[in-house]
């Protein structure tokens, strides 16, 4: 008589564990929660904050966007939400019953990629402006140095 393996219970983390794993402070994690970056939270007053592996993955995406893109937290929230929606749509498209439904899901995924690309291009544009400003300042300093030599 063989028994079926029990489905694995999701791992639950307390805020201290998440802070240690992610390198973020308790305050940062609370702030992310306050501004909605961690999605809807079921946190009763006086109770310990609990986090799941999904939360850790979301925090990882937030950190990655912040480090790589330098976006403001409001933009990061939008990007992380889009990223999560895209993942969900990908799963839905894989199990879609009809071609038309699959196409709709894939079209929305494409729209999300276009939106994300817009964020990247906007960031590149801002970085390009800073690069031009710094290049002009370097040239100005070099001209001043030439005049003094």
Buried (B, 14 or more C-beta within 10 A) or exposed (E): EEEEEEEEEEEEBEBEBBBEEBEBEEEBBBBBBEEEBBBEEEEEEEEEBBBEEEBBBBBEBBBBBBEEBEBEBEBBBBBBBBBBEBBEBEEBBEEBEEEEEBEBBBEBBEEBEEEBEEBEEEBEEEEEEEEEEEEEEEEEEEEEEEEEE
